[in-house]
Amino acid sequence: MKTLLLGFVVFILLVNGVLFFNDYYTRKKHQKLMAYKYNVVKPLIRQLEAKQVIAKDEILMLAKDPSLRHALFRVLELHHNENLFPPEYFTIEKGAESFLVNWLEFPTELGLAPREIELVTIITLKEKEALDYYVFRFRTDKPRWAAKSNWMLGVTGPYREGSVPYDVPLRVFSRFKTTASISPKSEATWVHRNINPSGIRIA
């Protein structure tokens, strides 16, 4: 169980591109978040390890939460039970949403999951191939600086022909710009050009 816990936490850290925090407070806050998520999915992990029958409603409840959705899929994948993942959440959109929410939760970013999040549009950038970026809008009640901004944009991608749900995207980012201040295409283009320009995969 300890090995699985360590692997689970390290995987989430790798997926989101963070291995070390210089700031003690930031590190402790992130560790607390990871521990919370693990404790939520721990009953499911125990059921999978014991090869027990798992109620669909139990998995559906976890999949509905974008903060937990990606971790849920990886846990099921680890136990070769991907077929239990709800098909309505096995889409590029739902995976992209989960990656963005996980990024926003970082103490160095928004610091928590947004109160609301929804897809605005898919922006396709043409290079050697078509690159799809999923642009979401989100809003929150806290922290105070973000609550005053109302709806803000966040971007996840790119997804290519042949991409499958829960492929780890090269770029997940938000400049916390409001929907009134910039267009989805402009924000997706900025993210494509400025975030991880070398295109190095993180997992």
C-alpha positions as CSV (number, residue, x, y, z in Angstrom):
1,M,0.0,0.0,0.0
2,K,2.9,2.4,0.8
3,T,4.4,1.7,-2.6
4,L,1.2,2.4,-4.3
5,L,0.7,5.6,-2.4
6,L,4.2,6.8,-3.4
7,G,3.7,5.9,-7.0
8,F,0.3,7.6,-7.1
9,V,1.7,10.9,-5.7
10,V,4.8,10.9,-7.8
11,F,2.8,10.2,-11.0
12,I,0.5,13.2,-10.3
13,L,3.5,15.4,-9.7
14,L,5.1,14.3,-12.9
15,V,2.0,14.8,-14.9
16,N,1.7,18.3,-13.8
17,G,5.3,19.1,-14.4
18,V,6.3,19.7,-10.7
19,L,8.9,17.7,-8.9
20,F,10.3,20.1,-6.2
21,F,9.0,23.3,-4.5
22,N,11.5,25.7,-3.1
23,D,9.0,27.3,-0.9
24,Y,8.2,25.3,2.2
25,Y,4.6,26.5,2.5
26,T,3.9,25.7,-1.1
27,R,5.4,22.3,-0.8
28,K,3.3,21.5,2.3
29,K,0.1,22.8,0.8
30,H,0.6,20.6,-2.3
31,Q,1.4,17.5,-0.2
32,K,-1.8,18.1,1.7
33,L,-3.8,18.2,-1.5
34,M,-2.2,15.0,-2.8
35,A,-2.9,13.3,0.5
36,Y,-6.5,14.4,0.4
37,K,-6.9,13.0,-3.2
38,Y,-5.3,9.8,-2.2
39,N,-7.6,9.3,0.8
40,V,-10.6,9.9,-1.5
41,V,-9.6,7.2,-4.0
42,K,-8.1,4.8,-1.4
43,P,-11.3,2.8,-0.8
44,L,-11.6,2.2,-4.5
45,I,-7.9,1.1,-4.6
46,R,-8.5,-1.4,-1.8
47,Q,-11.6,-2.8,-3.7
48,L,-9.6,-3.2,-6.9
49,E,-6.7,-4.9,-5.0
50,A,-9.2,-7.2,-3.4
51,K,-10.9,-7.8,-6.8
52,Q,-14.2,-6.9,-5.4
53,V,-17.3,-5.9,-7.4
54,I,-17.4,-2.1,-7.6
55,A,-20.7,-0.2,-8.0
56,K,-20.9,1.9,-11.1
57,D,-22.4,4.7,-9.1
58,E,-19.3,4.8,-6.9
59,I,-17.0,5.3,-9.9
60,L,-19.4,7.8,-11.6
61,M,-19.4,10.0,-8.5
62,L,-15.6,10.2,-8.7
63,A,-15.5,10.8,-12.4
64,K,-17.9,13.7,-12.2
65,D,-15.3,15.6,-10.2
66,P,-12.7,17.0,-12.7
67,S,-10.2,17.4,-9.8
68,L,-10.3,13.6,-9.3
69,R,-11.1,12.4,-12.8
70,H,-7.6,11.9,-14.2
71,A,-6.4,10.2,-11.0
72,L,-9.4,7.9,-11.2
73,F,-8.6,6.9,-14.7
74,R,-5.0,6.2,-13.9
75,V,-5.9,4.1,-10.9
76,L,-8.3,2.0,-13.0
77,E,-5.6,1.7,-15.7
78,L,-3.1,0.6,-13.2
79,H,-5.4,-2.2,-12.2
80,H,-6.3,-3.1,-15.8
81,N,-9.9,-2.0,-15.2
82,E,-10.3,0.9,-17.6
83,N,-13.6,-0.6,-18.8
84,L,-15.1,0.6,-15.5
85,F,-14.5,4.2,-16.3
86,P,-17.8,5.9,-17.3
87,P,-17.9,6.3,-21.1
88,E,-19.5,9.8,-20.9
89,Y,-16.3,11.0,-19.2
90,F,-13.9,9.1,-21.5
91,T,-13.5,12.0,-24.0
92,I,-10.8,14.4,-24.9
93,E,-12.9,17.3,-23.5
94,K,-13.4,15.7,-20.1
95,G,-9.7,14.7,-19.9
96,A,-8.6,18.2,-20.9
97,E,-10.9,19.7,-18.3
98,S,-9.4,17.5,-15.6
99,F,-5.8,18.4,-16.5
100,L,-6.7,22.1,-16.4
101,V,-8.4,21.8,-13.0
102,N,-5.4,19.9,-11.6
103,W,-3.1,22.7,-12.8
104,L,-5.3,25.4,-11.3
105,E,-5.2,23.6,-7.9
106,F,-1.4,24.2,-7.6
107,P,-0.6,26.6,-4.7
108,T,1.4,28.6,-7.2
109,E,-1.6,29.1,-9.5
110,L,-5.2,29.5,-8.4
111,G,-4.6,27.3,-5.4
112,L,-7.9,25.4,-5.6
113,A,-10.3,23.9,-8.1
114,P,-12.6,26.5,-9.7
115,R,-16.2,26.7,-8.6
116,E,-17.4,26.4,-12.2
117,I,-15.7,25.4,-15.5
118,E,-17.0,24.8,-19.0
119,L,-15.7,24.4,-22.5
120,V,-15.8,27.6,-24.6
121,T,-14.4,26.3,-27.9
122,I,-11.8,24.1,-29.6
123,I,-9.2,26.1,-31.4
124,T,-7.4,24.4,-34.3
125,L,-3.9,25.7,-35.1
126,K,-2.4,24.5,-38.4
127,E,1.3,23.7,-38.4
128,K,2.7,20.4,-39.9
129,E,-0.5,18.9,-38.6
130,A,-3.7,20.2,-37.1
131,L,-3.3,20.9,-33.4
132,D,-6.5,21.2,-31.3
133,Y,-6.5,23.3,-28.1
134,Y,-9.4,23.1,-25.7
135,V,-10.2,26.5,-24.3
136,F,-12.3,26.6,-21.1
137,R,-13.7,29.4,-19.0
138,F,-13.8,29.1,-15.2
139,R,-14.6,31.2,-12.2
140,T,-14.1,31.0,-8.5
141,D,-15.1,32.6,-5.2
142,K,-11.6,32.5,-3.8
143,P,-8.9,33.7,-3.7
144,R,-10.1,37.3,-3.6
145,W,-8.0,38.5,-6.6
146,A,-9.6,35.8,-8.8
147,A,-13.1,36.2,-7.5
148,K,-13.2,39.7,-8.7
149,S,-12.2,38.7,-12.3
150,N,-15.4,36.7,-13.0
151,W,-14.9,34.3,-15.9
152,M,-11.3,33.6,-16.9
153,L,-9.8,31.5,-19.7
154,G,-7.6,28.4,-19.5
155,V,-6.1,26.3,-22.2
156,T,-5.2,22.6,-22.6
157,G,-3.6,20.9,-25.6
158,P,-2.5,20.2,-28.2
159,Y,-4.5,17.2,-29.2
160,R,-3.7,15.6,-32.6
161,E,-5.4,13.1,-34.9
162,G,-5.0,9.9,-33.0
163,S,-5.0,11.4,-29.5
164,V,-7.0,9.6,-27.0
165,P,-8.6,10.7,-23.7
166,Y,-6.2,11.2,-20.8
167,D,-3.1,11.5,-23.1
168,V,-0.9,13.9,-21.1
169,P,-1.0,17.3,-22.9
170,L,2.1,19.3,-23.6
171,R,0.6,22.5,-22.5
172,V,-1.8,23.3,-19.7
173,F,-2.0,27.0,-18.7
174,S,-4.0,30.1,-17.8
175,R,-2.9,33.7,-17.6
176,F,-6.1,34.3,-15.7
177,K,-7.3,36.7,-18.3
178,T,-11.0,37.4,-18.4
179,T,-13.2,36.4,-21.3
180,A,-13.8,40.1,-21.9
181,S,-10.2,40.9,-22.3
182,I,-9.0,38.3,-24.8
183,S,-10.4,35.9,-27.4
184,P,-10.1,32.2,-27.1
185,K,-8.0,32.0,-30.3
186,S,-5.6,34.6,-29.1
187,E,-5.1,32.9,-25.7
188,A,-4.7,29.4,-27.3
189,T,-2.1,30.9,-29.8
190,W,-0.2,32.6,-26.9
191,V,-0.1,29.3,-24.9
192,H,1.1,27.4,-28.0
193,R,3.9,29.8,-28.6
194,N,5.1,30.5,-25.1
195,I,4.4,27.4,-22.9
196,N,6.7,24.5,-23.3
197,P,7.9,25.7,-26.7
198,S,10.4,22.8,-27.0
199,G,7.5,20.4,-26.9
200,I,9.0,18.2,-24.3
201,R,6.6,15.6,-22.9
202,I,6.3,15.5,-19.1
203,A,5.1,11.9,-18.9
